[in-house]
Amino acid sequence: MDIKAQNYHDFSGLAALKKEAAQSPEEAAMPVARQFEALFVQMMLKSMRDTVPEGGLFSDSGQKMYQDMLDSQLSVSMSEHQGIGLAEVIAKQLARQQGVSESSSGELTATADSLRLQLRQARIQEMASGADMSSLER
């Protein structure tokens, strides 16, 4: 899948990504993760800019608007290239979750039942050995 929102205001790319994600979620994991990473980086840049005191010779309302636009585009460009590594982690996590959900629920239930049975048997043996010890102490 090669659907990218190359500009921060490219809503048609996001709509196409949503459509493709509905059809094949496995293939859409990485592009969706990249979009999330871009949003995260944009919020991080905005928070960083908020820590810098405002004012100065060239400060006006237009500068803030252009800085916001720059941060938005920068975040999309960063996530499309190397990024900060968040997209890869998210994509791996999504793939792992999809792998678990695709396995048969019968196998998972059987494994859980087996573990419960082993736990009960261990408790019974522990109680039995405790009872044997208490009878020896009398």
Secondary structure, DSSP 8 states (H G I E B T S, - for coil): ------STT-HHHHHHHHHHHHH-HHHHHHHHHHHHHHHHHHHHHHHHHHHS---STT--HHHHHHHHHHHHHHHHHHHHTT-SSHHHHHHHHHHHHHHHHHS-HHHHHHHHHHHHHHHHHHHHHHHHHHHHHHHHH-
